[in-house]
Amino acid sequence: MNSVQKSISLEMVDLGRQYQRLKNEIDQAVHAVMEQTAYINGPEVNLFASELAHYLNVPHVIPCANGTDALQLALMALELEPGDEVITTSFSFVASAEVIALLGLRPVFADVNPDTYNICPQHVEKLITGRTRVILPVHLFGQAANMDALMEIANHHGLYIVEDVAQSLGANYLYNDKEQKLGTIGHIGCTSFFPSKNLGCFGDGGACFTSDAALAERIRIIASHGSSKRYFHDYIGINSRLDTLQAAILRVKLPFLDEFIHTRNIIAGIYNQLLANTSGLRLPGLQPGASHTFNQYTIRVMNERRNELMGHLERAGIPSRVYYPKPLHLQKAFAKYNNGDTNCPTAEMLCHEVLSIPMHSEMTEQEAIYVAETLNRVFK
């Protein structure tokens, strides 16, 4: 590996380069939809659902408008009662907790593992009460939560598990001696096709998937105004559907998903090698028995030097992002669910230390070396 000697400009996620690589196929797919004018529930939507189901090895995929809707649809399909409790992580994007509160349920926040940044099963078990109905793990940054432990807890207490795989679609997990895709181990998996995801469309999009035929049918009906037959409504539902144009784009990209993930793992390997002995940094750990999609490559910056490092990177033409600066249990929006007894010290610590550096499917080895060497110059 040869060092890059001069300053270069990088993107956190380079969607432009990815589009240029797939431009002909994407343009043709979009043009075909425009010619058909089947913009809502066109044939591409069902075709994409079928192809994603085949990729995930799961019988039912229900596309929807976005990842947040996918989470909401999953919880609505479980027919929970107001005040029922859903345990989720405090260190994540707001959507996972937001939909819980929107449905009149109670979000209960669990702490996380300091190496994988994912929900801590031991803390989850301590939080279970007579009102607990669901565990909602978020497989953060492309990394798997400990599904063996979570499934054992759920099975013991008779709870549902809804997996949020918005950042980890395509990751594998060895569960009960069988390799499965994340999102297919619990009762329902939910994902997002936001443009920056490993499988991203050109706008908003999402999907639910499950092996349970009854849950799948309920999700499908709820996503269409609660209607199984036009103008006849079985449930209070919502209007959430994946646009045909977005489905067409996703059909082009899906066959490349494993390649995208492979490239990200190569870049992560370079980071791991060149930053392994860098004092002042902690690299992401890996959940045993699982692969990592590296939707983000997120380090921990010790000794309160994160802002200093971000400034140095910016001057070198390297972007960085903090995901996430404040844990959910301390957010004003969830104040009424925090009676002062919510205790997530690891989540609070991570919010002061985590930093994500460039990671995407079009990144070159030379660019990764440049980023790592720049980091090393700060902490030499």
N, C-alpha and C positions, 0 to 999 in steps of 0.2 A: 504494500500500500504506500503510495507516494503522497507526501504532504502537499497541501494546497498552500502556496506561498503568499498569495495576495488576498485582500478582503473581497468577499463575494456577497451578493444579495440573495437571501433565502426566503422561502415562505414556510409558515407552519404547516400548511397543506397546499400543495400546488395543483389546484384543480385545472388550471390552464394547460399544463403539460399533459395531464391525464386525458383531457378532452382532445388535444391534438393527436395523441396516440390512437384514440378510438373514433376520431372525427368522422371518417367515411361511414362507419357502421351506425354511429349515432344519428348522423344527418339523414341517412336512408330510413332509419326506423321512425324518426320524427316526421319525415316527409310522408311516409306511408300512412301514419295516423291522420295527418292533415288531409290526405286524399280521401280517406275513408270517412272523415268527419265524425267518427264515433268517439267523442271526447270523454264521455262519461260511461263507465262500465263497458268499454269496448273490448274486443276479443283479447287484446294484449294483457288486460288485467288478469283474466282467468289463466292465460298461458303463463304469465309470470308466477302466479300463485302455485300452479302445478309444478313449475320448474324449481321454485324455491322449496316446495315440499319434498321434491326428489333430492335436492341438495342436502336438506336437513334430515332426510329419512324420517319424516313425520307425515301422517296422513292428511292433516288439515292445516292450511294456511289461509288466513283471512286478511287481505290487504285493507288498509285504512288510510286516513288522511295524514297522520303523523304519529310519531312515537308516543306523545302524550296521550293522544286518543287511544292508542293501543293499550296503554296501561289502564285507562279509564274503562274501556270496553271489557278488559279482563276482569276487573273488580266488579263491574256491573253484572257480568255473567255469573258470578259466584253467589248472587242473591243475598248479599250481606244485609244486616240490619243497622240502622243508625246507632252510633255509639260502639259498634264492633271495632276491635283494635287490629291494626295492621302494623307489624314490626318491620321497619326498614332502616337503612343506614343513614347516619347523620352527615356523612361525608360523600356528597353526590350533587348532581344537578337537581334543581328544585322539583322537577316534574314528578319524580317518584312519590314524594310526600304531598305534593300539591293535589294530585288526583284523589288521594285518600281523604283529605280534608274536604274537597269539593263534593264528595259523595256522602258527607255527613258521618264519615268514619273517623276514628281517632288514630292519627299517626303516632307511633311509639318509636323513639329513636334509639338505635343501638350503636355502640362504639365499633371501631374497626381495627383490623390488624395493621401494625405499623410497617410491615414489609410489603404486603400485597395491597394495602389500602382498602380492602374489602371488609364487609360486615363480619363481626366476630361472633361465631356460633355460641361461645360460652356466655357472652353477654346477652345474646338473644334468648337463651334458655332462662336466664334470670328474670327477663322481662315478661314472660308468659303469665297471663292471668286467666280468669274464667271468661273474659270477653275477647281474648285473642282468637282470631280466625285465620289470619294469613301472615306468612313471612314473605317479604318482597326484597330479595337480594338484588343489588345492582352489580353486575360484573364490570367493574370500573376500569377504564383505560385499556380494555381488551383483555384484562386479567380475570380468571375465574375465581369466584368465591368458593369456599369450602363446601361443595354441594353434598359430599358424603355426610358431614356432620349436620348440615341443615336438613337434609332429607330424613336423617335418623330422628332429629328433634320433631320434625313435622309429623312423621309417621307415629311417633310415640304419643303425641298430644292431639292427633286427629286434625291437623291444620293443612290448609292449602299453601302451596308455594307458587308464586308468580315471579318468573325470572325476567329481569330487565337486561336484555343483551344488546341494547342500542350501541354500545361501544365494543362489543365482543362477538358480533355475528361471525360465524365461521370457526370459532375456537372449538377445540376438541376436549373432551373430559372422559377419563376412564372411570366409569361408574358401574359397580357390580360386575367387574371384569369385562365390561363391554364399552367400547369407545362410542361416545355419543356427542352430538353437537350441543354446546351450551344453549339453553332455552328449551331443550326437549327432555330435560330430566324432571323438572317440576310439573305442575299441572297445566300451566300456560306459560308460554314464552312471548315476550313483547320486544319489538325492535323499531328502530327509526332508520329512515333512509335520507336523513338530513345530508346535504351535499358533502360535508366533511367526514362522514362516516366511511368505514372501509368499503361498504357498498352504499354509495350515495347517488341520489337522483339529482335533478336540476331544479329542485324546489323542496317542498315538503312531501313526506310519505312515511308510511309505517305499516306494520303487520303484527297480527297475533298468530301463534301456532300452537297446536295441541294434538295429543293422541286421543283425546276424549271426544267422541262424536257428538255427544249431547252438549258439551260446553262449546264446541265449534259451531253448532247450529244456533245456539243462543247468542254467541258473539256476532254471527252473521246477521241475525235478525235485529239485534240491538243496534248494530251499525247502520241499519237501513230504517231508521225511525221506528224500530220495534215491530217492523212489518214483515211477515212471511208471505203475504199476498197483498198486492197493491190495494191501498185504502182500508186494509184490515190490520189492526195493530194488537199484537199479543203482549208487548212490553212497552214501558216508557223507554224510548231509545234516543239515539242521536243520529246526526247525518255525518257520516265519516267514510269517505271512499278515496281510493287512490286514483288519481287522474290517469287516463289512458296514455297520455304523453309520457308521464313519469314511468309508468309500467313498461313502456316500450324502451326507454333509456335503461331501466334496470335490467331488462332482458339482455341487452347488449353487454352490460357490465358483469352480470352474475357469473358467466363462464370464466371471467378473469379474477374472481374474488380470491381464490386460493393463491394465485400468482401475486396479487396485491399484498396479501398477508405474508407470503414468502419474502418478498422484497423488504417489507417492514422488519421482518425478523433478521434479515441480513444487516440492515442498518442498526438494529438494536444490538446485534452481536458486535459490531464495530464499537458502538458506544460502550458496551460492557467491557470489551477488551481494553480500550484506551483510557477508560475512567475508573477501572477496577481499583487502582491504588491511589486515587486522588483524595488526599486528605480534605475533609470538610464537606464531602458529598456522600450521600447514601443512594445506591442504585436500587431500582425496583426488584423485589423478590419474585419468586415464581411459585405458584400453587402446585404442590406435588400432584402428578397424574394429569396435568392439564397443559394445553398449549396456550399461547398468548398471541393476540392479534395486533398488539401495539397500536391501537387507535391513537394513543398518545404514548410518548416515552417520558415518564415523570420521575424526576429525581427529588431527593430531599437535600436542601441546602442548610447546613448546620451553622451554628454560631451567629445567627442573625445577619448573615451576609447575602441574603437573597436579593435585596434591592441593589446592592453593589454589583452583584453578578449580572442582574438584568441590564443595568446601565452599561456594563462592559460589553455584553453581547450586542446590545443595540448599536453601540459605536462600531462594532465589527460587522454590522449588517446582518445580524442573526436575531430573528424574533424569538420571543419566549412568552409564555402565558401562565397565569396562576389559576389552576382549576383545583380547588375552589377557595376563595379567600375567607369565607365564614361558614361554619357548620350550620346545618339546617336547624338544629335544636336551639340555636341562638338567634335565628332570624326573627325579625319582628312579626312576620306573617304567622309564625307558629307559637307566638308567646303564650297564647291561651292553653296550649297543650303542654307547656313546660311549667310545672308547679314548683320549680326549684330543685326537684329531685332527679332531673335528667343529668346523667353523668357520663360524658363522652370525652375523656381527657385526650385520648389518642387523636380523635378527629380534630379537636382544638389545636393540638400540637402540629398536625399535618397542615392545617390551614396557614400556619406561619412559616412552613418549611418547603412545601412542594413547589416545583417549577417544571413545566413541560417545555421541552426543546423540540426543534423541527423533526417531524416524522411523517413521511407520506410515501405513497407507492412509486413516485417518480424520482425519489431522492437517489443521488449517486453516492458511491463509496467515498469519492473525493470530498463531496460536500459534508458527509458525516465525519470524516477525519478532520476537516476544517473546524467544525463545531466542537468536537472533542478537544482538539489542540487549543482552541480558544479558551475553553473551560479550564484546561490544565494550566494555562498561563496565569489565570486569575488565582489559582490555588497552589501555585508552585512553592 
